[in-house]
């Protein structure tokens, strides 16, 4: 019978920090690999769309320093 999440957590509490970090890293990597490929594909599609809009003149790029200054004004820094 497979272990429950609670059993796994209880067992991991007794592990040394380096082994626990290895487990967390492994699980995180596995979890994010599926998400990463979907996010990566979505960003590729988005960047292509934005590039076309800039190239055809429907959108104008904004200078990064201007964006950063706007963010600082919003957050009060």
C-alpha positions in Angstrom: 0.0 0.0 0.0 1.4 3.5 -0.9 2.4 5.9 1.8 0.1 8.8 2.6 1.3 12.3 2.4 1.2 12.6 6.2 3.5 9.5 6.5 5.9 10.9 4.0 6.0 14.2 5.8 6.5 12.6 9.2 9.3 10.4 7.9 11.0 13.4 6.2 11.0 15.3 9.5 13.7 12.9 10.7 16.0 13.5 7.7 19.0 15.7 7.7 18.5 19.1 6.1 20.5 18.3 3.0 18.4 15.1 2.2 15.2 17.1 2.8 16.4 19.8 0.5 17.2 17.2 -2.2 13.6 15.8 -1.8 12.0 19.2 -2.1 14.2 20.1 -5.1 13.3 16.9 -6.8 9.6 17.3 -6.3 9.7 21.0 -7.2 11.5 20.3 -10.4 9.1 17.5 -11.4 6.1 19.7 -10.6 7.4 22.7 -12.5 8.6 20.9 -15.6 5.1 20.4 -16.8 4.1 23.9 -15.9 7.3 25.3 -17.4 6.7 23.9 -20.8 3.2 25.3 -20.9 4.3 28.7 -19.6 7.2 28.7 -22.0 5.0 28.0 -25.0 2.5 30.7 -23.9 5.4 33.3 -23.5 6.7 32.4 -27.0 3.3 33.0 -28.4 2.9 36.3 -26.5 6.3 37.6 -27.5 5.7 36.9 -31.1 2.3 38.7 -30.9 4.0 41.7 -29.3 6.8 41.8 -31.8 4.3 41.8 -34.7 2.4 44.7 -33.0 5.6 46.7 -32.6 6.7 45.9 -36.2 3.4 46.9 -37.7 3.1 50.0 -35.6 0.0 49.2 -33.7 2.0 49.3 -30.4 4.9 51.4 -29.4 7.7 50.0 -27.1 8.2 51.6 -23.7 11.7 52.3 -22.5 12.7 50.0 -19.5 13.9 53.0 -17.4 10.5 54.6 -17.9 8.7 51.4 -16.8 11.0 51.1 -13.7 10.3 54.7 -12.8 6.6 54.1 -13.0 6.8 51.1 -10.8 8.9 53.0 -8.2 6.2 55.7 -8.2 3.4 53.1 -7.7 5.2 51.3 -4.8 6.4 54.6 -3.3 10.2 54.2 -3.7 
